[in-house]
Amino acid sequence: MTHHPCSVSIICQPPFRAASEAQTIKIRRMIPVAAALLSVFLLAGIPAAGQARDAKAAPATPGRTPDGKPDFNGVWQTMNTAAVDILDHTGQLGQPPGLGVVEGNEIPYTPAAAAKQKENYAHRATDDPTEANCFMPGVPRATYMPFPFEIVQTPKQVAIRYEFAHALRNIPMDGSPHPEGVPDAWMGDSRGHWEGDTLVVDVKNLIDQTWFDHAGNFHSDALHVVERYTLTDPTHALYEATIEDPKVFTKPWKISMPLYRHVEKNARLLEYECVFYLQEERFKDAPFHK
Amino acid sequence: MRTLLSISIATTFAIALLAPLNAQTSPAAKSDAAQSYSPPRTPDGQPDMQGMYTRNGAVGLEAHPPENPIDPSGKNALSVSARAGDELGPYPKIFGEGGRALRGGKGRQQRRLGIIDPEDRNLPWRPEQDAKRRDFLIHMNPPADLRHVELNARCALPGIFQGEDNNNPFQFMQRTGEVVFLYDYNHTSRVIHLDGRPHLGKDIRLFMGDSIGHWEGNTLVVDTTNFNDRTSYSREIPYFSDSLHTIERFTIEDANNVGYEVTIDDPVLFTRPWKVAGYFSKVPKGFESLEFACAEGSQTLIDMFGIPPQR
């Protein structure tokens, strides 16, 4: 039984005036992946959530998940201005000042890349993929956007949901490798593992279209990010990311910042549908009078 | 503009996995089977339904539906495919087909799919609202304005009815106090809060609504409110009001199937609630969902309306 991948999806809908462009909008592929992602069956003998707890219930260690790992489940947010500029920056109209998050406050650009960053900076009002166009921020920028994100943690899989543009990362924890030969992705391909109590996420396959910040700091498709999430207490975590991209930087460099847990009782993500709001603004007078 | 255009070349892709799926999965287990099946438990005691699935058959066609404005069958005089002579067509037949009439599974066991209440699939429309929606549909092709563009074509969150069908894989994750749905479609996700919190206040409106839930045996019952007035059921039912209230029941039937039933209550559009049924079936092992970017590559609105004037 075959199914055309576009049989109902509207994303496959061709533009009304240029049907062929639909092909650029969507390419579906099939990839074999070595490891299975499916169910995790942990038999704990505990009655359903919301019902009375059984005496056999394993006692939960505070700050730990039932499998003994540090518990990152919940809603987090940074408290800095790195989305404006990851380096030290003074205030400007509409842009808060801030301390940088880059170790040594210096990004080791090649000379050509340094010139490109200056050009990006000059055109940031229109060219910033995230701020000006509402595209997914990529990694690590999604972490320090001024919006919360939620970590969902199970033994074989971690997911991170970001409020901004409903970006989503799926992080297999099963030891599977990065897939070969798949297209680059806005949020990359993430594979996680534990090093002691640190959640380490290796990110590759990142598209060359995202920036690190609104100041035009950028990378190529050779970007390789290694993130480290470490709980420092139940409501704080240290976020570190090593950034490597031989096409753009002369050596790897590092950012770090604290993450703050939302402790409000009803903490949750809402929706920031950036693209939708931008369309409402740009197309409010459509159809346009020529 | 330059940025938008250059990015469009690079972007949107999705990975779909699923060709052999329906052939492989047996649809259906009867409710008595569901009662006798004892699923594994998560550490906090929830019946465990984690895994990757596809949803089947939930969005079915009502009786006497209006012509689908983008129906590629050619039966609709308004459809772009019927407009071979003008600049808008022809519309390739591989694209959207809209809702399907669903009257049961093709597997070993019969299962009612799509609209199950009312039995005759005549939806309890308020007549003036039905007329309004039929008029709305006529203005979707070509779209009279932004309001008449399908939500999915705008890369917005799809609401709870769209985005799951059509072999877009879909994952359930469970952790203490939450069930999380991860969609392949447009990197959508959805959280069901099990911790007894109340719904959000009425001034917060969401594409995916605000979902609270609890387990009744092997059934996850999800109550969702706080929708905005933009979500849709199908091409033929292109919007709900913000009074929409849904109650979904996800029943673990066996290791591979989760039954689905949803009661749809929108007192602005309908005189009484109606019900839809479908099911989720597990995908074969070894597949992963990769990124389905949408907005990052979409030229749809520019193709419909042209490039917006600079302000």
Interface residues (C-beta under 8 A of the other chain):
Chain A: M1 T2 H3 H4 P5 C6 S7 V8 S9 I10 I11 C12 Q13 P14 P15 F16 R17 A18 A19 E21 A22 T24 I25 K26 I27 R28 R29 M30 I31 P32 V33 A34 A35 A36 L37 L38 S39 V40 F41 L42 L43 A44 G45 I46 P47 A48 A49 G50 Q51 R53 D54 A57 A58 T65 P66 D67 N73 T126 D127 P129 A132 N133 C134 F135 M136 E150 V152 Q153 T154 Q157 A159 R161 A165 H166 A167 L168 N170 P172 P179 V182 P183 D184 A185 W186 M187 D189 I207 D208 Q209 K265 N266 R268 L269 L270 E271 E273 V275 F276 Q279 E280 R282 F283 K284 D285 A286 P287 F288 K290
Chain B: R2 T3 L4 I7 S8 I9 A10 T11 T12 F13 A14 I15 A16 L17 L18 A19 P20 N22 A23 P40 R41 T42 P43 D44 G45 Q46 P47 D48 Q50 G51 M52 I70 V80 E87 L88 Y91 P92 I94 F95 G96 E97 G98 P142 P143 A144 D145 L146 E150 L151 N152 A153 R154 C155 A156 L157 Q162 D165 N166 N167 N168 Q171 M173 Q174 R175 T176 G177 E178 V180 L182 Y185 N186 H187 T188 S189 V191 H193 L194 G196 R197 I204 L206 F207 M208 H214 W215 G217 K282 K285 G286 F287 E288 S289 L290 E291 F292 A293 C294 A295 E296 G297 S298 Q299 T300 L301 I302 D303 M304 F305 G306 P308 P309
